[in-house]
Amino acid sequence: MLRKIEDWVNERWPLPDVVHLALDEEIIGGARIAYTLGSAVLIVFTLQALSGIVQLFFYVPTTDHAYDSISYLRTKVPFGWLAHCLHYWGAQVMVILVLLHITRVFLWGAYKKPRELTWLAGVTLLLITMGFSFTGSPLHWDQRGFWIGEVSTSVAATVPLVGDFIKHLMRGGEEMGQLTLSRLFVMHTAVLPVTLIALFGIHIIAMRRFGSVGPWDEKRRLQKGLFWPDQTFKDTLVGTTIVVALIALAVFLPPRYTGPADPLDISYIPKPEWNFLFLYESLKYFHGRLEPVGTVGVPTVLILILVLLPFIDRNSERNPLKRPVAVTGALILAGIIVAMSIKGYLSPGFAQPPVSPKPAASQERSVPRGYGMNMPFTGISEASPAPPESAARTSSPPSAETNPQDATDKGLPGQAAIIIGGAERGDPLFQKNCSPCHGPSGRSVLPNPGSAEGKVPSLNPIDRDNYSPDAHVFAEKIDRYIQHGSVPAGSHPVITMPAFGDTNTLTQPEIANIEAYILRLNGVDRGQVIHPGIEPQRFFLLVVVSFGLVALLLAGLWNKRQSRTG
């Protein structure tokens, strides 16, 4: 039966020719681990595509729902945490693998005639990979992604003559907003993937046209190997190791929450992704009229060096030890980039100028988002239906004779209670607004004459009545105090809790960040996974055991084959 199906397909499609093109390749010098980098890039890109498709089923590319939809995916969708975290770490690893691959090709001298087209396709692959990194960060529409997009598009405006046009093209207007997110989303999910797949095809065909360049040592070139199964085995081994490492990063080092984008919070000092840090740092050396040198000149020179390399270095010698000028120049350039990147990572960064919001922007930040919309991530909780806007905004402040718990009962939770804030962003906000009364770490000893307790209550640990191991319930409890304020029980206490939300002293994202910080002080993760599918640590253990068994099986088959051929 299978034979008939195979014959039927072969009559209508050149399956044997495709298999021959993909697998039947002779490798000069034999199979090597160094040759696995190209396949590793393809494996990680495939993983990126699959995890990205999973996220598309839940991601809402709008400024009012993007952050919430990702938070919902990570916390309430079974294995949603895995899809998102794999995509995040896969993006970082893919950049590293492409850089390593292009470095290996350079050291092997594989960019020289007649492989110039292969090199140019590889350089373009690197640029597109950087483009994925650039367009991906703002899609979260969190505080970090928003300000990275704000700064990056502002930098584009410094390009002479066409800078303003480029900035408006990227943003879709003067300010960061819905059109910005839509355009970055289209670039990230449609334009760049299609271009990258086409480049993969060009790169692979060009590489197969002339085969592997092999080692530069003539004696070692006499050794022969086959892509299947020799190199395929090594590709599988390295690819499996990378996948397991990505799962480990997803389990033990998930990306941090930085809170939803808040254009009014200009205290956030952004930095680009690590692979752009050297360009970010170079901007500090060019000011005024020289600013375009850093924003345009430096990246243009680097790209030209890569593009023109095979046409400048025409010497047929491929041994790196016999190419001192090219190798030394590359080492110096790489050293400068690494040093600048490290310095950019350690530097305090640029303070951002205020963003001029539209007149209704401040009001928009304090109004609950998504109430009444059919979104699974917009309701406060199953037990607590979302209140109308007026209920959260017009509740009466508590009186002096009111018990604190009774005071909060008179006010419903605000929008911040359903936002997963970022504890790191909440830390400086807490120090500025809360530490004068509650202390820098929430362990207050400040006396409060006239109150029943005689002192300001501790937030670390917090009163058990306001604590819950459930992050959402915990945030909802303390949100009432921050939104509507509170007057401690007693006879005219000196210190009372101000209504940060009702008075719009703090925006809802800022309140959410403070709540995340208070939860962390009490050992509760605001972004805890509610429906993991399989608990992350247990899932990783299952992955290690499964891959270990498969590795043992493959190793046995490989040894059996080697013994037969030996």
N, C-alpha and C positions, 0 to 999 in steps of 0.2 A: 504494500500500500504506500509506504513512504517513498519507495523507489518510483512509483508511478507519479506521485506528487512532484518529486524532484525532476523527473523527465518533463512533466508538464510545464514547470516553471522554467527549466532550461531552454525549452523551445520558444519561450516568449520573452525571456529576460536573460542577459548574459551573467548568470550567477557564478559559473566557474571562473569567468574572467575577473569578476569583482573579488572573489575569494583569493584568486591568484595575486591581484594587485595589492590586497590588504595584508596577506600573510607570507607569500612566497618571495621573500627578499633575502638576498645574501648579504651578510654584514661583514665588511672588511675589518679584520682584527678581532672578530668574535663579539658576542653579546657582552654588554657592560652595564653596570649600574648607572654610570654617567649618562647613558643614552635614555634613561627612563624619564628624564625631566619633561620631555615633550608629551609623552603619554600621561604623565602625572597632571600636566596642565589640562589635558582633554578630560581626564577623569574628574578633576575638581570642577571644571566648567559644567560637565554633565550634572554633577551634584548641585551646582548652583542653579541650573535650569530647573531641576526637579523640585528643589526646595522653594524656588521662586514661584513656580506654578502653584504649589500648595498654598503659599501666602496670598496669591491672587484670589483664591476662593474667599478670603476673609478681609483683605485689605480694601479700604475705602479711600480713594485718592482725593479727598477733600480736606481743606484746612481744619474743619470742625470735627472730622471723624477719623483722620489718618492715625493720630496717636492712640485714640481709644480703640480702634480696630486692631492695631498691633498689640496693645495691652491685652485685649480680649483673646487674641490668638495665643499669646504666650501663657496666659493664666488659666483659661477656661476651655480651650480646645485640646482634646487628647492628642499628644505629641506635637501640638502647636509650638511649644517651647523648643522642641528639637528642630523643626523646620526653620524657625527664625534664627536660632543660635547657630545652626549649621551654615545658614546663608551668610550670617555676619562673619563668622570665622573663616568660611570658605573664601570670602572676598579678600581677606587679609592674606591668606595662604596663597591664593592664586597670583597675587602681585609678586610675592616672594618667589614662587616657582618660575614665573615668566622672567624675572630678573636673573635667577640662577641659570635658566636655560639659555638666555641670550649671552650671559657671561661664559658659559661652557662653549658655546658656538664661537665666541670671540677667541678664547684661549686655544681652541682646536684649529683656528684659522679657517673655519667652515664658511666664512662669508666671502671668500675669494672666488674668482672666476673658476667655473661657470655657475656659481651658486648665489650670485648677487640678488636674484629675484627672491630666493628663499630667505635671505637676510632681510630684504625690504619688507617682506610679508611679516617676518618676525618683529621688526621694529614697529610696524603698524599694529600688530597684535598687542605689543606693550602699551602703545598709546590708547588703544581702545580699552584695555584693562584698567588703565588709569582713569579713563572716562567713566567706566562703571563705578569706580570708587567715588568720583566727583559727583555723579548724579544720584548715587544711592543714599548718601548720608541725609540729605534734606527730606527724603521721602518719609522718614519717620515723623517729621514735623514735630520733633521734640525740641527742647531748648538748645541742645547741642547742634542738631541738624539745621534748625532755623538760622542760627547765627553763623554757621559755616557757609550756608547758602548766601546769607546777607553779605558776609565779607568777601566771598569768592566772586560774586557778581559785581561787587563794588570794585574789586581789583580789575575785573575785565574792563571797567569804565576808563581805566588809565591808558588803554591802548590808543596811541595817537590816531586822530582823524575818525576812526570808526568805533571808539570806545563806548560812547553813549548808545550807539546803535546796537552793539553787542549786548550791553547790559539790558536794554529794553527788550531785545530779542529773547534773552534768557529769562527775564522776569515776567515778560508780558505786560510791562508797564513800569511805572516809576518805583513802586513799592513791591516788596515780597508779598505774594498772596496766592489766590487760587490758580491763576494762570501760570505762575511760577511752578507750583506743584504739578500741574497738569503737564506742562512741557517737559519737566524733568522725568516724570513718570513715563511719558511716551518714549523719550530717549532711552531710559533705562530698560524698559520692558519690550521695546519693539525695534527701534533703530539700531542700537548698539548690538543686541543679540544677533540680528540678521546679518549685520556687517561682520561680526566676529565669526559666525558660522561660514560665511563665504571666504573669509581669510583663512580659516582652518583648511578649507578645501584647496585653496591656492597654495598654501604652505606645504601641505602634504603631497600634492601632485608635483610641485617643484622639487621637493626633497626626493620623491621616488624617481623622478626623471634622471637624477644623477647618483642616487643611492647615498649611503652614509659615507662621510668623508674619511672615517677611520683614523687610526693613530698616525702620528707623523713619523714614527720609527718604522723604517722599511722592513725590518725583520718581523716586527709584530704585525705588520700588514699581511704577511703571508698566512697568518691564522685566519680561518674562515668560520662563520657561524650563520645560523638561520634566524630570521625573525620569529618564525614559528617552528619549534616551541621555545627556543633558547631565550630570545629577547622578551618574548611574551611572558615567560615565567618571571623574569626579573621585573617587568612592568607591573605584573599583577602583585608581586610581593611589595614593591614600593607603593603602589596605589592603595593597597589594603592598609599598609602602615599609616599612610596619610589620612585615610578615612577614619581609622580608629583614633588617631590623634585629634581629628576634628570633633569627633563625638566626645572625646575626653574634655576638650575645651568647652564644648557646648554644655556639658554636665557640670563641670567644676568652675568654669570662668564665664558665665553668661554675661552678655553686654549689660551695662548698668542703665538703670532708668535715670534720665535727667529731667523728667517732668515735661509737660506739654509746652509747645512754643509759646512764649510770652513776649511780644514785641515791646511791652512796657518795661520789662526787666533788663535794663541796659548794664547791670552789674556783671552779667555773665561775660567772661573773657574767653572767646572761642579760639581754638586752634584747628587747623585742617587735619585730615587723616595723616597718619605717620608718613605715608609715601610722598606727601607734599610739604613736609616740614622744612626741607632744605630750601625750597622756593620761598616759603613763608619767612624763614630766617634771613634770606638774602634781601628781602624788602627793607630791612632795617638799615642797610648800608647805602640806600639810594633814596634821596629826598628831593622834594621840589621838582625841578625840571628833569632831574635824573631818575625820577620814579619809574618811567617806562622801561628803563634799563633793567630794573629788577623784575617788573611784571611781564615784560615782553621779551627783552633782550636775552636774559639768562635762559629761559626755556627754549627760545628759538635757536640759540647757539648749541644747546645740548642735542636738540632734535637734528640739526644739520650735521653735527659730528657723527651721529649714528647713521643717518641716511647716506652721507658721502663716504663713509669709511671704506667700503669695498672698492670705490672708485679712486680713492687716494692711495690706499695701501695695495698696490698691484704686485708686490713681490710675491712670488709663488711659495716662499718659505712659510711653513706652518708651525714649526717648532717655536713655542713661546720664548725659549731661552735664546733663540737666534733672531728674535724680533724685539730687541731692547727698547727701541724708541716707542713703538706702538704699545707694548706691555707697560712700560714705565709711565707713559702718558695716561694710560687707562687706570693704573694704580693710583696715581696722583689725583685724577678726577674723582675716582671712587672714594678716596680718602677724604677729599673736600666735601663731597655729598654726605658721607656718613657723619663727619664732624659737624657739619651744618645742621643735619637732622637731629643729632644728639643735643646740640646747643638750642635748637628750636624747641625740642621737647622739654628741656629744663628751664627755658626762659619763662618769665611771667606772662608774656604775651602782650598784645595791643589792647588797650582799653577802647571800647567801642563808643563812637559818637551816638547820641540819641537818635532813634528812628522816629521820624515824624509820622505818627499814626494819623489815620483819618479822624475827623471829629468824633465819630461814634465809637472809636476803638476802645477807649477806657470803659465805656458802658458795656461794650461787647464782652470784655474780659470778665465782668462781674455777673453777667447773665448766664444762668445755667444753660448748657448746650444739650441739644438732643431730646429734651423733654417732649413726649408725645410722638416722637418719631419711631418707626418700626425698626429699631436697631437693637441687637441683642446686648450691646455693651453700653447702652445709655441709661438703663434703669438703675436706680440706687441699689435696690436689692429686691429679692422676691418678697421678703417680709415687709419691706418699707417702700411703698409705691412712691414714684417721683412726685414731689410737690409741685404745684404751679409756681411760676416765678414770684408772684406776689406773696406767697406764703413764706418763702425764705427771706424775702426782703423787708417785710413789714411787721414781723413779729415784734412785740413790745419788749423792751429791755427789762431785766429783772429788777425788782425792788430790793431795798436794803434788808428787808425782813425775810427775804426768800431764801430757802435752802438752795445750794448750788445745783443739786440734782433737779429740783423743781424748776429752777431757772432754765436749764437746758431743755426740759420737757416742753417749755412754751415756744421753743424755736425748733424748726425742722432743719435737718442737715442741708447744707448747700451743695453746689456742684463739686466742690473740692473733695467731698466724701467719696465720690465715685471715680476720681482721677487718681491714677497711680503716680504719685510724685516721686522725685528723686531725693534720696537722703543726702547726697553730696551737695546738691543745691540748697536743701533745707538747712544745712549746717550754718552757713553764713547768715541766712535769714533768721534763724533761731537766735544766733548770737546778737543780732542787731535789735530784734523786736521782743525777744522773750527772756534772754539771759539776765537783763537788769533785775528781774524779779525772781526768776526760777534758777538762776545760776548758769554758768557756761555749759555744764554737762547735765543740767536738769535737777541737780541735787541742791535745792535751795535751803539756806538757813536764815533767810531774810525774815525778820520779825514783822508781823502784821497786827499791830494793836487794834483792838475792837473786834477781831474775828474770833470765831469759836476755837479754832486751832491755835491762834496766837502767832502763826507764821504762814508764809506762802507755801502751799502744798508742793510736795516733791513731784517731779515728773519722771524721776529715775531712781527707784521704781515708782511708777504711777499708782494711784489708789486702785485697789482691786476692783472696785465698782466700775471703773472706767477702762479696765484692762480686758483684753480678749485675745486668745491665740489666733483667732480668725482676723486677718489683716483688715478686711473690709468692715467688719463689725467694730473693731478697735478704732479705725479711722472715723467711722460714723459717730462714735461716742464722743471723741475729743473735738470733732468738727463743730458740734453745737456750741461749745465754749468759745472757739476761735471766731466763729461767725457772729454770734450774738452777744458775746461777753458773759460775765457772771459776777455776782456780788456774793462774797462768802457769808455764811450764816454768822450772826453775831450782832453786836450793837455798834452800828456805824463803823465798819472796818476801814482802815486808812487806805489799803491797797485793794483795788477792784480790777477785774479782768475786762479790758476794753473789747469792744465789738469790732474786730478787725475786718470782718466781712461786711457787716451792715453799713459801716462807714466808708467802705471801699479804701480803707487804709492799705490793705493788701489785696492783690488780685487773687482770683480763685486758683490759678496755677501756683502762686507763691504759698498760699495756704496748704495746698496739697503737698508741696515740698516740705513744709514745716511738719506736717503730719507724718510724712515718711520718716523724717529724722527722729521724731518722738517715738515712733514705732521701733526704729532701730535701737534707740536707747534702751528699750524694754525687750530686746531680743526677738522682735517680730519683723519679718520681711514684708514690706508693703507690696512687693511684686511676687509674693509666694504663688506657686503653681497649685491651682485648685483641682484641676482635672488633668493629671499628667499622662494618662494612658497607662504608663508604667513609671513608677517613681524613678527619677533620673539616675541616681546611683545604682539602683538595681538594674536598670536598663543597660548601663555601661558594663556592669558585671556580666550580663547575658551576652553582650556584644563581644567582650574579650574571650569568653569561653567558646562562643560559636566560631569566631575567627581563628582561635587557637586550634580547634578541632579540624577546621578546613585546612589550616596551614600544615598540620601534621599529615593529613591525607595527601595534600599536594607534594609535600616533601618526600613521602613514601613513593608516590608515583614517579617523581623526578629521579630519585635514587635508582628505582627499578629500571627506568629508561637509560640512565647513565651506565648501569652495569651491563645492559644489553649492548649498547653502542661501544662500550669500552672493550 
